[in-house]
């Protein structure tokens, strides 16, 4: 085999790896955000359903949705702490 063919093949593999890394990096971040939003939304729903019996309620509005969407479970805990401190 010619040395140029081997060098071109190796360069193509490296370039393919770099392009794949650039494309899948942001997808991993988006996937993590979606996962946090789902877990936080489920926890917020459970807190509202179960906590309604004991007087614990987190209203669902754009601010709470954004906090829970970005932070997930820690966002729900943050909202609970803020509600406790405000009352």
N, C-alpha and C positions, 0 to 999 in steps of 0.2 A: 504494500500500500504506500501511497505517496504521503509524505510527511505533512503536506498542506491539507490533505483531506482529513487527517487525524486532528490537526490543529483547528480546522474549521468546525469539525464535529464537537470538539471540546468547548470551543467558544460558543457554539450554538446551545449546548447544554447549560453552560453558565448563564447565558442570556435568558434562556427559558426559566431557569431557577429564579433569577432576579425579577423577571416580570411576574411570575406566579407569587412571589413573596410580596410584591407591591400590590397585587390585586387582592390577595386573601387577607392581608393585614387589616384593612378597614372593615372587611366582612366579619372578622372576629370581634371587633369592637362593637359593631352593630348587633351581632348575635348576643353579646354579653349584655347590651342595653335592653334588648328584647326579653332576655331571660330575667333580668332584674325587674323589669316592669311587670312581667307575668307573676313572678313570686310576690312582689309587693302588692299588686292588685288583689291577688288571692288572699293574702294576709289582711289587707284592708277590708275586704268583704267579710272574712271570718270574724274580725274584730267587731265590725258593725252588727253582724248577726248575733254572735254570742254575747258581745258586750252590751247589746241593747237591753238584755235582761238585768244587768247590774248598773245601768246608767252610763256606760262607756260608749261614746259615739264619736267617730271622726267624720266630719261632713265631706262629701265628695264635691269638690269644686276645682277650677283650673289650677289653683296653687297646690292643693294636695295631690292632684293628679300628676303634676310636673315633678314634685318632690319624690313621690313614690315611683314615678316612671324612671327618673334618673338614678335614684339611690337604692331603690328596691326595699328590702327588709330594714336596713338601717334608716331609711327615710320614714318608714312607718313608726319605728321606735322614736325617731326625732320628733315626729308630729305628736306622738303620745306624750313625750316629755314636755314639749311646748304647751300642749293643752293643759297638762297638770300644773305647769308653772303659771299659766295665765288665769286659771280659775281660782 
